[in-house]
Amino acid sequence: MSKLRLLYLILAIVGAIWPMWHFLTYLTSEGASLGGLFAQWTQGPAVTGMAIDLMIAGLTLTVWIIAETAVRRNWSALLAIPAALFIGVSCGFPLYLFLRTRPV
């Protein structure tokens, strides 16, 4: 495995663990309230802008993964879509790069 692929893998792992730790901390302190989570996402202009930015980035990444997978036939790269949508772009994007750069 090349150093670049190893870096992508490390970033995907960190991108899964670090944000999820904060999310789980929120859930254990506030409960599993989706309304409360949405209220946090729209608490102020900066937070709302960041939430919208990440949603657009996740959608863009999903479209890119689907388009490129159709051309390259690298079906394992589709695993990055649920990672991006359910964990976050900070995990899905480096995971996609890791899967995309594997030797064919």
GROMACS elastic network, one bead per residue, 0.5 to 0.9 nm:
[ bonds ]
;  ai    aj funct       b0    kb
    1     4     6  0.82473   500
    1     5     6  0.63626   500
    1     6     6  0.66303   500
    1   102     6  0.83603   500
    2     5     6  0.52896   500
    2     6     6  0.62669   500
    2     7     6  0.86560   500
    3     7     6  0.61185   500
    3     8     6  0.86886   500
    4     7     6  0.50202   500
    4     8     6  0.63110   500
    4     9     6  0.87011   500
    4    98     6  0.84407   500
    4   101     6  0.89594   500
    5     8     6  0.50307   500
    5     9     6  0.62357   500
    5    10     6  0.86582   500
    5    97     6  0.77909   500
    5    98     6  0.53962   500
    5    99     6  0.84957   500
    5   101     6  0.68839   500
    5   102     6  0.76883   500
    6     9     6  0.50531   500
    6    10     6  0.61741   500
    6    11     6  0.85819   500
    6    98     6  0.77570   500
    7    10     6  0.50853   500
    7    11     6  0.60968   500
    7    12     6  0.85385   500
    7    94     6  0.85861   500
    7    98     6  0.84169   500
    8    11     6  0.51298   500
    8    12     6  0.61281   500
    8    13     6  0.86898   500
    8    93     6  0.88030   500
    8    94     6  0.50040   500
    8    95     6  0.65249   500
    8    96     6  0.85553   500
    8    97     6  0.64609   500
    8    98     6  0.52559   500
    9    12     6  0.50600   500
    9    13     6  0.62635   500
    9    14     6  0.86446   500
    9    94     6  0.67060   500
    9    95     6  0.62837   500
    9    97     6  0.85370   500
    9    98     6  0.59292   500
    9    99     6  0.89137   500
   10    13     6  0.51433   500
   10    14     6  0.61279   500
   10    15     6  0.83083   500
   10    94     6  0.84255   500
   11    14     6  0.50815   500
   11    15     6  0.57153   500
   11    16     6  0.84112   500
   11    90     6  0.77656   500
   11    91     6  0.71174   500
   11    94     6  0.60345   500
   11    95     6  0.79131   500
   12    16     6  0.61311   500
   12    17     6  0.86827   500
   12    90     6  0.67730   500
   12    92     6  0.67978   500
   12    93     6  0.74397   500
   12    95     6  0.51468   500
   12    96     6  0.87098   500
   12    98     6  0.83343   500
   13    16     6  0.51219   500
   13    17     6  0.61776   500
   13    18     6  0.85138   500
   13    91     6  0.66751   500
   13    94     6  0.87823   500
   13    95     6  0.82926   500
   14    17     6  0.51698   500
   14    18     6  0.57456   500
   14    19     6  0.82827   500
   14    90     6  0.81925   500
   14    91     6  0.73904   500
   15    18     6  0.59357   500
   15    19     6  0.65093   500
   15    20     6  0.82943   500
   15    87     6  0.83722   500
   15    88     6  0.75687   500
   15    89     6  0.78893   500
   15    92     6  0.80665   500
   15    94     6  0.81573   500
   16    19     6  0.62388   500
   16    20     6  0.60571   500
   16    21     6  0.85711   500
   16    83     6  0.82458   500
   16    87     6  0.61941   500
   16    88     6  0.72356   500
   16    90     6  0.69523   500
   16    92     6  0.83369   500
   17    20     6  0.51944   500
   17    21     6  0.59377   500
   17    22     6  0.88073   500
   17    87     6  0.89819   500
   17    91     6  0.85859   500
   18    21     6  0.52590   500
   18    22     6  0.67438   500
   18    23     6  0.88865   500
   19    22     6  0.52644   500
   19    23     6  0.62542   500
   19    24     6  0.87031   500
   19    87     6  0.80306   500
   19    88     6  0.79429   500
   19    90     6  0.82071   500
   20    24     6  0.59659   500
   20    25     6  0.83445   500
   20    87     6  0.70161   500
   20    88     6  0.86918   500
   21    24     6  0.52135   500
   21    25     6  0.60810   500
   21    26     6  0.86296   500
   22    26     6  0.62445   500
   22    27     6  0.87083   500
   23    26     6  0.50977   500
   23    27     6  0.62748   500
   23    28     6  0.87455   500
   24    28     6  0.60891   500
   24    29     6  0.85165   500
   25    28     6  0.53018   500
   25    29     6  0.62438   500
   25    30     6  0.84991   500
   26    29     6  0.52627   500
   26    30     6  0.57946   500
   26    31     6  0.75175   500
   26    32     6  0.86913   500
   26    37     6  0.86346   500
   27    30     6  0.52904   500
   27    32     6  0.54349   500
   27    33     6  0.78371   500
   27    37     6  0.87925   500
   28    31     6  0.55674   500
   28    32     6  0.77364   500
   30    33     6  0.72451   500
   30    36     6  0.78222   500
   30    37     6  0.88852   500
   31    34     6  0.89486   500
   31    36     6  0.86494   500
   32    35     6  0.89324   500
   32    36     6  0.82624   500
   32    37     6  0.83372   500
   33    36     6  0.51611   500
   33    37     6  0.63334   500
   33    38     6  0.87008   500
   34    38     6  0.60949   500
   34    39     6  0.84774   500
   35    38     6  0.50989   500
   35    39     6  0.61171   500
   35    40     6  0.86769   500
   36    40     6  0.62922   500
   36    41     6  0.87483   500
   37    40     6  0.50907   500
   37    41     6  0.63733   500
   37    42     6  0.88470   500
   38    42     6  0.63523   500
   38    43     6  0.85327   500
   39    42     6  0.52210   500
   39    43     6  0.58868   500
   40    43     6  0.50505   500
   40    44     6  0.84146   500
   40    47     6  0.79326   500
   40    48     6  0.86519   500
   41    44     6  0.78951   500
   41    47     6  0.58934   500
   41    48     6  0.55642   500
   41    49     6  0.89289   500
   41    50     6  0.84502   500
   41    51     6  0.62326   500
   41    52     6  0.89816   500
   42    45     6  0.72483   500
   42    46     6  0.87558   500
   42    47     6  0.63244   500
   42    49     6  0.85695   500
   42    51     6  0.81100   500
   43    46     6  0.84090   500
   43    47     6  0.64491   500
   43    48     6  0.68711   500
   44    47     6  0.54736   500
   44    48     6  0.60096   500
   44    49     6  0.84672   500
   45    48     6  0.50838   500
   45    49     6  0.59035   500
   45    50     6  0.85159   500
   46    49     6  0.51434   500
   46    50     6  0.62183   500
   46    51     6  0.86798   500
   47    50     6  0.50771   500
   47    51     6  0.61450   500
   47    52     6  0.86137   500
   48    51     6  0.50962   500
   48    52     6  0.61499   500
   48    53     6  0.84356   500
   49    52     6  0.51947   500
   49    53     6  0.59716   500
   49    54     6  0.86238   500
   50    54     6  0.61767   500
   50    55     6  0.86138   500
   51    54     6  0.52341   500
   51    55     6  0.62388   500
   51    56     6  0.87229   500
   52    55     6  0.50521   500
   52    56     6  0.61872   500
   52    57     6  0.85160   500
   53    56     6  0.52866   500
   53    57     6  0.61284   500
   53    58     6  0.86127   500
   54    58     6  0.60094   500
   54    59     6  0.85436   500
   54    88     6  0.81620   500
   54    89     6  0.70705   500
   55    58     6  0.50849   500
   55    59     6  0.62040   500
   55    60     6  0.85685   500
   55    85     6  0.86353   500
   55    89     6  0.86388   500
   56    59     6  0.50972   500
   56    60     6  0.60520   500
   56    61     6  0.84932   500
   57    60     6  0.50657   500
   57    61     6  0.60313   500
   57    62     6  0.85434   500
   57    89     6  0.71212   500
   58    61     6  0.50990   500
   58    62     6  0.61519   500
   58    63     6  0.87140   500
   58    81     6  0.85574   500
   58    84     6  0.61467   500
   58    85     6  0.64788   500
   58    88     6  0.74704   500
   58    89     6  0.57076   500
   58    92     6  0.83285   500
   58    93     6  0.86035   500
   59    62     6  0.50810   500
   59    63     6  0.62988   500
   59    64     6  0.86446   500
   59    84     6  0.88704   500
   59    85     6  0.82691   500
   60    63     6  0.51926   500
   60    64     6  0.61648   500
   60    65     6  0.86091   500
   61    64     6  0.50417   500
   61    65     6  0.60644   500
   61    66     6  0.86165   500
   61    81     6  0.79188   500
   61    84     6  0.79016   500
   61    89     6  0.79600   500
   61    92     6  0.82644   500
   61    93     6  0.71027   500
   62    65     6  0.51444   500
   62    66     6  0.62186   500
   62    67     6  0.85727   500
   62    78     6  0.88051   500
   62    80     6  0.82750   500
   62    81     6  0.57956   500
   62    84     6  0.77701   500
   62    85     6  0.83695   500
   63    66     6  0.52541   500
   63    67     6  0.60826   500
   63    68     6  0.85169   500
   64    67     6  0.51516   500
   64    68     6  0.59569   500
   64    69     6  0.82678   500
   65    68     6  0.53010   500
   65    69     6  0.58098   500
   65    70     6  0.84483   500
   65    77     6  0.71615   500
   65    78     6  0.67440   500
   65    80     6  0.78870   500
   65    81     6  0.73819   500
   65    96     6  0.76384   500
   66    69     6  0.51780   500
   66    70     6  0.61702   500
   66    71     6  0.88498   500
   66    77     6  0.88092   500
   66    78     6  0.71918   500
   66    81     6  0.86193   500
   67    70     6  0.53635   500
   67    71     6  0.67135   500
   67    72     6  0.88959   500
   68    71     6  0.51766   500
   68    72     6  0.59681   500
   68    73     6  0.79845   500
   68    74     6  0.82845   500
   69    72     6  0.51101   500
   69    73     6  0.51548   500
   69    74     6  0.53408   500
   69    75     6  0.62198   500
   69    76     6  0.86860   500
   69    77     6  0.68936   500
   69    78     6  0.72658   500
   69   100     6  0.89857   500
   70    73     6  0.55130   500
   70    74     6  0.77992   500
   70    75     6  0.82597   500
   71    74     6  0.82518   500
   72    75     6  0.83600   500
   73    76     6  0.87681   500
   74    77     6  0.58020   500
   74    78     6  0.79047   500
   74    99     6  0.82913   500
   74   100     6  0.72705   500
   74   104     6  0.87212   500
   75    78     6  0.56836   500
   75    79     6  0.81307   500
   76    79     6  0.58641   500
   76    80     6  0.82837   500
   76    99     6  0.68727   500
   76   100     6  0.84941   500
   77    80     6  0.58231   500
   77    81     6  0.80314   500
   77    95     6  0.82017   500
   77    96     6  0.57841   500
   77    97     6  0.84266   500
   77    98     6  0.86230   500
   77    99     6  0.53750   500
   77   100     6  0.62227   500
   78    81     6  0.56333   500
   78    82     6  0.80017   500
   78    96     6  0.79339   500
   78    99     6  0.89600   500
   79    82     6  0.61666   500
   79    83     6  0.67755   500
   79    92     6  0.84652   500
   79    95     6  0.83407   500
   79    96     6  0.77811   500
   79    99     6  0.86601   500
   80    84     6  0.60009   500
   80    85     6  0.85925   500
   80    91     6  0.80983   500
   80    93     6  0.70862   500
   80    94     6  0.85842   500
   80    95     6  0.58635   500
   80    96     6  0.51691   500
   80    97     6  0.89510   500
   80    99     6  0.82004   500
   81    84     6  0.51548   500
   81    85     6  0.61696   500
   81    86     6  0.84322   500
   81    92     6  0.65261   500
   81    93     6  0.88134   500
   81    96     6  0.82076   500
   82    85     6  0.50503   500
   82    86     6  0.55912   500
   82    87     6  0.75232   500
   82    88     6  0.87852   500
   82    92     6  0.76248   500
   83    86     6  0.55054   500
   83    87     6  0.51792   500
   83    88     6  0.63735   500
   83    89     6  0.76296   500
   83    91     6  0.62867   500
   83    93     6  0.85247   500
   83    95     6  0.79622   500
   84    87     6  0.56482   500
   84    90     6  0.73749   500
   84    91     6  0.61523   500
   84    93     6  0.68022   500
   84    95     6  0.87485   500
   85    88     6  0.56711   500
   85    89     6  0.71953   500
   85    92     6  0.76636   500
   86    89     6  0.89768   500
   87    90     6  0.80284   500
   87    91     6  0.66028   500
   87    92     6  0.74642   500
   88    91     6  0.55564   500
   88    92     6  0.61357   500
   88    93     6  0.84896   500
   89    93     6  0.55211   500
   89    94     6  0.82600   500
   90    93     6  0.61010   500
   90    94     6  0.69881   500
   90    95     6  0.88121   500
   91    94     6  0.59005   500
   91    95     6  0.60527   500
   91    96     6  0.86005   500
   92    95     6  0.50659   500
   92    96     6  0.59895   500
   92    97     6  0.86651   500
   93    96     6  0.51195   500
   93    97     6  0.63581   500
   93    98     6  0.86572   500
   94    98     6  0.60638   500
   94    99     6  0.85895   500
   95    99     6  0.61754   500
   95   100     6  0.84085   500
   96    99     6  0.51043   500
   96   100     6  0.58333   500
   96   101     6  0.85129   500
   97   101     6  0.60482   500
   97   102     6  0.87407   500
   98   101     6  0.55261   500
   98   102     6  0.66894   500
   99   102     6  0.56182   500
  100   103     6  0.86166   500
  101   104     6  0.84576   500
